[in-house]
Each structure stands twice: as structure tokens, then as C-alpha cells.
């Protein structure tokens, strides 16, 4: 029997995590009415009551910390499932470090984490490592949480032919260049391989560390780095298909050790061999040497991994196929949605 899951809160409807879950629920035949709102006013409260009446439960997608209590209050007694994806405190005070971790802004972010998760009936996390952090640092009981891996929507990211290039081996990265991604480490690896005219490092995207990355590349006069800039979401798959090796995250932040980022699933779904930092989170799903090449995150180790894939096409193909098959079988959009629905008995 089809269910009705109401998506609500101040969320981005097209954000990858949200899009994967929605696509899976729809493919399973469920109804997904949506109510993205910004103002927590009487009109929003009234609309929430109306939409919640027919819902089996209400789902608050990523980054909706500030709306959880409001939704819970006006959802007519329906169960509320919250997908924080991040800790506001960790992001502000520890990842970007743009507020003092003992200051008032950090305290407010910490309270936002705790109050939002306390208000929800159930909290989903993107990895088991993240679940344990939320339990230890936000006081969320383990029995109130479940792991919902990000996975991939194979309607958007899937294998295809590699576009024609200039003959160089492309070690590619895409992202918003935030601290956990460690883009400057990728450029330091490029510097180590600057004499290899047959290898190109391609950076797709911009964001937090973009200016620093451009300055580093310019200062080192790197001939083997290409900044492709930001591309529309619809063009991202095409960029990934042009990679010969796909680069994940290499940052030293706490968050880098707790997540499996969107890009890793996208690379795997497009059947590209992945190099990324070795963390407890990534090892929840992927094994070093059989699914991906996992490194200590240093530029030297990254450069060595790029050379290894360049010199061993059979290994690159084997890793790409293994990671693709694992995501395709166990973490496609419908599997992700089924996992979300499996939590109904616990919330």
C-alpha cells in the first residue's frame, strides 16, 4: 500500500541527498508531497497541519535544524524524522572555524544541534561514524537513530563513454572546495607530479578554498592543473565521465573522517576508480585495494595513488567495477528509500 511522506522545512529540493531519497520513494510508488518554507508563521503552521493530516510521517531533509521543533508542534501528532546530515556546531566551529569554538555563536550552534534532534522522533545519519558522534556530542540516544547512507540516484549518475580528451590521464575532482575536501592537498600532489606531462589534475567547482587554490597553483606555476570552474548539475556527470581517476576528500577536519561525500557515490556510480582519504566512515562501505585506493591523505600518498592507477589500467578498471557494483546493488535510490521506510517501526 502506498505511503505518503511529507517533506517539510527550509530545505533545498534539489540538494543531492534530498533528491536521492525523493527519487527512491517515488520509484517505489509512494507519494511525496513537499512543503519547503522559510517563515515559521501562522500560515506555515496552518499549511503544515493540512498537509500532515494525510501523511504517514513527516520528513525534514538535510540542514533543516531550525524547523524541527516548529514542524513537530504543528504536524498534528505525526511522527517527525529528521535528517540533519551535518552538525551546525561542527561545521561552524570545527570545520570552517569561522566562529570561536568556545564562543557564543558556537554555543548557539551546539544548542541548535541538541534541540533539533531532541524535538524529532527519529534521526537519520549518513554514516555509523556520524551516528556515534551525534550520540556522544549531542546526547541523541542510539535507539533513536539509524544510518541512511547517501547512495546514488542512477537516473542522474551512471556509466557512459569517456569524452575525447587530449590524451592525458585526468585525475579529476569536483566539489565546493570546503575544508573537508582538502583541495590544496590535491594541488600539492599535482606539484609533486609537475614533470609528468601525461597527467592532468582537473578541478571542477569553486567555493570556500577556491581563491587559495588558484593562488597556490599560480604561485607554483603548475602546468598540469586545469580549473574548470562551477558547472550546472546537469553537466556534472559529463565532467566525471572525463576523469580517469576520481579524487574524493583529503582534508584533516573532524568532519572529513565522519562522512562518505556525495562525490564518492557519484564517481562509483559512473564507474570511475576512486582515490580518497582512509577513514572509518569510508571503510563502512568500501575496502582499500578492492573497491578504491585509500590513502593517508598526504599529497605524496595521493600522487603515488594517481601514478598507480595511471600505470595499471587493469587495477583501475577492477576498482571502478567493484565500487560501481556495490553502490548499484546496495545503495541505489530505491534501496536508500527502503532503508528510510524500514525505520518506521522504530520511530
C-alpha positions as CSV (number, residue, x, y, z in Angstrom):
1,X,0.0,0.0,0.0
2,X,1.5,3.4,-1.0
3,X,2.6,5.7,1.8
4,X,2.5,9.4,2.0
5,X,5.7,11.1,3.2
6,X,5.6,14.8,3.7
7,X,8.9,16.7,3.1
8,X,8.9,19.9,5.1
9,X,11.3,22.6,6.3
10,X,13.6,25.2,4.9
11,X,15.4,22.8,2.6
12,X,16.8,22.8,-0.9
13,X,14.6,20.5,-3.0
14,X,17.4,19.8,-5.5
15,X,20.1,19.0,-3.0
16,X,21.6,15.6,-3.8
17,X,20.8,13.9,-0.6
18,X,17.2,15.0,-0.7
19,X,16.9,14.2,-4.4
20,X,18.1,10.6,-3.9
21,X,15.6,9.9,-1.2
22,X,12.7,11.5,-3.1
23,X,13.6,9.6,-6.3
24,X,13.6,6.3,-4.4
25,X,10.3,6.9,-2.7
26,X,8.7,7.8,-6.0
27,X,10.1,4.8,-7.8
28,X,8.6,2.6,-5.0
29,X,5.2,4.1,-5.7
30,X,4.9,6.3,-2.6
31,X,3.5,9.9,-2.6
32,X,5.9,12.7,-1.6
33,X,4.1,16.0,-1.1
34,X,6.5,18.8,-0.3
35,X,6.3,22.0,1.7
36,X,9.6,23.9,1.7
37,X,9.1,27.1,3.8
38,X,11.2,29.8,5.2
39,X,9.0,31.7,7.6
40,X,7.8,29.9,10.8
41,X,4.5,31.8,10.9
42,X,0.8,31.2,11.3
43,X,0.4,30.5,7.6
44,X,3.1,27.9,7.6
45,X,1.6,26.3,10.7
46,X,-1.8,26.0,9.1
47,X,-0.4,24.5,5.9
48,X,1.6,22.0,7.9
49,X,-1.5,20.9,9.8
50,X,-3.3,20.5,6.5
51,X,-0.6,18.5,4.7
52,X,0.3,16.4,7.7
53,X,-3.3,15.1,8.1
54,X,-2.8,12.6,5.2
55,X,0.9,11.9,5.8
56,X,2.2,8.7,7.3
57,X,5.1,10.7,8.7
58,X,6.9,14.0,8.1
59,X,10.5,14.0,6.9
60,X,12.8,17.0,7.4
61,X,15.6,16.9,4.9
62,X,19.2,18.0,5.4
63,X,20.1,21.3,7.1
64,X,16.6,21.9,8.5
65,X,17.7,22.1,12.1
66,X,15.8,25.3,12.8
67,X,12.4,24.0,11.7
68,X,12.3,20.6,13.5
69,X,10.6,21.9,16.7
70,X,8.1,24.0,14.7
71,X,7.2,21.1,12.4
72,X,6.8,18.8,15.3
73,X,4.5,21.2,17.1
74,X,2.2,21.7,14.0
75,X,2.3,18.2,12.4
76,X,-0.9,17.1,14.1
77,X,0.8,14.4,16.2
78,X,2.5,12.7,13.2
79,X,6.0,11.3,13.7
80,X,8.8,13.5,12.6
81,X,12.0,12.1,11.0
82,X,15.0,14.4,10.8
83,X,18.0,14.1,8.5
84,X,20.5,16.7,9.8
85,X,23.4,15.5,7.6
86,X,25.7,17.9,9.5
87,X,26.2,19.3,12.9
88,X,25.9,23.1,12.9
89,X,28.4,23.3,15.7
90,X,31.0,21.1,13.9
91,X,30.6,22.9,10.6
92,X,30.9,26.4,12.1
93,X,33.4,25.9,14.9
94,X,35.5,23.0,13.8
95,X,35.2,22.6,10.0
96,X,35.2,26.2,8.7
97,X,36.4,27.5,12.1
98,X,34.7,30.9,11.4
99,X,33.5,31.1,15.0
100,X,35.4,30.5,18.2
101,X,34.6,27.0,19.5
102,X,34.0,28.3,23.0
103,X,32.2,31.5,21.9
104,X,28.5,32.4,22.0
105,X,27.9,31.6,18.3
106,X,29.4,28.2,18.8
107,X,27.2,27.6,21.8
108,X,24.1,28.6,19.8
109,X,25.1,26.2,17.1
110,X,25.6,23.4,19.6
111,X,22.2,24.1,21.2
112,X,20.6,24.1,17.7
113,X,22.0,20.6,17.2
114,X,20.8,19.3,20.5
115,X,17.3,20.9,20.4
116,X,16.5,19.9,16.9
117,X,17.5,16.3,17.4
118,X,15.6,16.2,20.7
119,X,12.4,17.5,19.0
120,X,12.5,14.8,16.3
121,X,11.0,11.4,16.9
122,X,13.8,9.8,14.9
123,X,17.2,11.0,13.5
124,X,18.9,9.5,10.4
125,X,22.6,9.9,9.9
126,X,24.8,9.4,6.7
127,X,27.3,7.0,8.3
128,X,27.7,5.0,11.5
129,X,30.7,7.2,12.4
130,X,28.5,10.2,12.3
131,X,25.8,8.5,14.3
132,X,28.3,7.8,17.1
133,X,29.4,11.4,17.1
134,X,25.8,12.7,17.4
135,X,25.3,10.3,20.2
136,X,28.4,11.3,22.1
137,X,28.2,15.1,21.4
138,X,24.5,15.9,21.0
139,X,23.1,13.4,23.5
140,X,20.9,11.6,21.0
141,X,20.1,8.0,22.2
142,X,21.4,5.3,19.8
143,X,18.0,3.7,19.7
144,X,16.5,7.0,18.3
145,X,18.9,7.0,15.3
146,X,19.6,4.9,12.2
147,X,22.1,5.0,9.4
148,X,20.8,6.1,6.0
149,X,23.7,6.1,3.5
150,X,23.6,8.8,0.9
151,X,23.7,6.4,-2.0
152,X,23.1,7.4,-5.6
153,X,20.2,8.2,-8.0
154,X,21.1,6.1,-11.0
155,X,18.7,8.2,-13.0
156,X,21.2,11.0,-12.7
157,X,24.7,9.4,-12.4
158,X,25.5,6.3,-14.3
159,X,28.3,4.9,-16.5
160,X,29.0,6.1,-20.0
161,X,31.6,6.6,-22.7
162,X,34.6,8.8,-21.8
163,X,34.6,12.0,-23.8
164,X,37.5,12.5,-26.1
165,X,40.4,14.4,-24.5
166,X,44.0,15.4,-25.3
167,X,45.5,12.1,-24.4
168,X,46.5,13.0,-20.9
169,X,45.5,10.9,-17.9
170,X,43.0,13.1,-16.0
171,X,42.9,12.9,-12.2
172,X,39.6,14.8,-11.6
173,X,37.9,16.3,-8.6
174,X,34.6,18.1,-8.2
175,X,33.2,20.0,-5.2
176,X,32.5,23.2,-3.4
177,X,36.1,23.3,-2.1
178,X,35.1,23.3,1.5
179,X,37.7,22.5,4.2
180,X,36.9,18.8,4.5
181,X,37.7,18.3,0.8
182,X,41.4,19.3,1.1
183,X,41.7,20.7,-2.5
184,X,45.1,22.3,-1.7
185,X,46.5,18.9,-0.9
186,X,45.4,17.8,-4.4
187,X,47.3,20.7,-5.8
188,X,50.3,19.8,-3.7
189,X,50.1,16.3,-5.3
190,X,50.0,18.0,-8.7
191,X,53.1,19.9,-7.8
192,X,54.9,16.6,-7.0
193,X,53.9,15.3,-10.4
194,X,54.5,18.6,-12.3
195,X,57.1,16.9,-14.5
196,X,54.6,14.3,-15.8
197,X,53.3,15.9,-19.0
198,X,51.0,12.9,-19.4
199,X,48.9,13.6,-16.3
200,X,46.4,16.5,-15.7
201,X,44.7,17.4,-12.5
202,X,41.3,18.9,-13.2
203,X,39.4,20.8,-10.5
204,X,35.6,21.3,-11.1
205,X,33.8,23.7,-8.9
206,X,34.5,26.7,-6.7
207,X,33.8,27.8,-3.2
208,X,35.5,28.4,0.1
209,X,39.1,27.5,-0.8
210,X,38.9,28.5,-4.5
211,X,41.0,31.7,-4.2
212,X,43.6,29.9,-2.1
213,X,43.7,27.0,-4.6
214,X,44.1,29.4,-7.5
215,X,46.8,31.3,-5.7
216,X,48.7,28.1,-4.9
217,X,48.6,26.9,-8.5
218,X,49.7,30.3,-9.8
219,X,52.5,30.6,-7.3
220,X,53.9,27.2,-8.2
221,X,53.3,27.8,-11.9
222,X,51.7,24.4,-12.2
223,X,51.3,23.4,-15.9
224,X,49.3,20.2,-15.0
225,X,46.3,21.8,-13.3
226,X,43.0,22.8,-15.0
227,X,40.4,24.8,-13.1
228,X,37.1,24.1,-14.9
229,X,35.0,26.2,-12.6
230,X,31.5,25.5,-11.4
231,X,29.2,23.6,-13.8
232,X,25.4,23.1,-13.7
233,X,24.3,20.0,-12.0
234,X,23.1,18.6,-15.4
235,X,26.6,18.8,-16.8
236,X,28.4,17.2,-13.8
237,X,28.0,13.6,-14.9
238,X,29.7,14.5,-18.2
239,X,32.6,16.0,-16.3
240,X,33.0,12.9,-14.2
241,X,33.0,10.7,-17.3
242,X,36.1,12.6,-18.4
243,X,38.1,11.6,-15.4
244,X,40.5,8.6,-15.5
245,X,40.9,8.7,-11.7
246,X,38.3,10.4,-9.4
247,X,39.5,12.2,-6.3
248,X,37.5,12.2,-3.2
249,X,38.3,14.1,0.0
250,X,41.7,14.7,1.7
251,X,41.0,17.3,4.4
252,X,42.2,17.0,8.0
253,X,39.0,18.2,9.7
254,X,36.9,16.1,12.0
255,X,34.0,16.0,9.6
256,X,36.3,14.6,6.9
257,X,36.6,11.5,9.0
258,X,32.9,11.0,9.6
259,X,31.4,11.3,6.1
260,X,31.2,9.5,2.8
261,X,30.6,12.5,0.5
262,X,28.2,12.7,-2.4
263,X,31.1,12.7,-4.9
264,X,32.3,9.3,-3.9
265,X,28.9,7.8,-4.7
266,X,28.8,9.7,-7.9
267,X,32.2,8.6,-9.0
268,X,31.4,5.0,-8.2
269,X,28.1,5.2,-10.0
270,X,29.8,6.5,-13.1
271,X,32.3,3.5,-12.8
272,X,35.4,5.6,-12.1
273,X,38.3,4.4,-9.9
274,X,38.3,6.5,-6.7
275,X,41.2,7.7,-4.6
276,X,40.2,9.2,-1.2
277,X,41.4,9.5,2.4
278,X,41.3,6.4,4.5
279,X,38.7,6.9,7.3
280,X,36.5,4.8,9.5
281,X,33.5,6.2,7.6
282,X,34.7,5.3,4.1
283,X,35.6,1.8,5.3
284,X,31.9,1.2,6.4
285,X,31.2,0.5,2.7
286,X,34.4,0.4,0.7
287,X,37.7,-1.6,1.1
288,X,41.1,-0.4,0.2
289,X,42.6,-2.2,-2.9
290,X,39.4,-3.9,-3.8
291,X,36.9,-1.1,-4.1
292,X,39.0,2.1,-4.0
293,X,42.5,3.3,-3.2
294,X,42.5,4.7,0.3
295,X,45.4,6.9,1.4
296,X,46.6,8.7,4.5
297,X,45.5,12.0,2.9
298,X,49.0,13.3,2.3
299,X,50.0,14.8,-1.1
300,X,52.7,12.2,-1.5
301,X,50.3,9.3,-1.0
302,X,47.8,10.9,-3.3
303,X,50.4,11.4,-6.0
304,X,51.6,7.8,-5.6
305,X,48.0,6.5,-6.0
306,X,47.4,8.6,-9.2
307,X,50.6,7.0,-10.6
308,X,49.5,3.6,-9.6
309,X,46.2,3.9,-11.5
310,X,47.9,5.5,-14.4
311,X,50.4,2.6,-14.7
312,X,47.9,-0.2,-14.0
313,X,44.7,0.2,-16.2
314,X,43.6,-3.3,-15.1
315,X,43.6,-2.3,-11.5
316,X,41.8,1.0,-12.3
317,X,39.1,-1.0,-14.2
318,X,38.7,-3.6,-11.4
319,X,38.3,-0.9,-8.7
320,X,35.8,1.0,-10.7
321,X,33.7,-2.0,-11.4
322,X,33.7,-3.2,-7.8
323,X,32.7,0.1,-6.3
324,X,30.0,0.6,-9.0
325,X,28.5,-2.8,-8.5
326,X,28.4,-2.3,-4.7
327,X,26.6,1.1,-5.0
328,X,24.3,-0.2,-7.7
329,X,23.3,-3.3,-5.8
330,X,23.0,-1.9,-2.2
331,X,22.8,1.9,-2.3
332,X,20.8,2.9,-5.3
333,X,17.9,5.3,-4.8
334,X,15.3,2.6,-4.1
335,X,17.5,0.9,-1.6
336,X,18.0,4.2,0.2
337,X,14.3,4.8,0.3
338,X,13.6,1.3,1.5
339,X,16.0,1.8,4.4
340,X,14.3,5.1,5.4
341,X,10.9,3.3,5.4
342,X,12.4,0.4,7.5
343,X,12.8,2.9,10.4
344,X,9.1,3.4,10.7
345,X,8.8,0.6,13.3
346,X,11.4,2.4,15.5
347,X,10.0,5.9,15.5
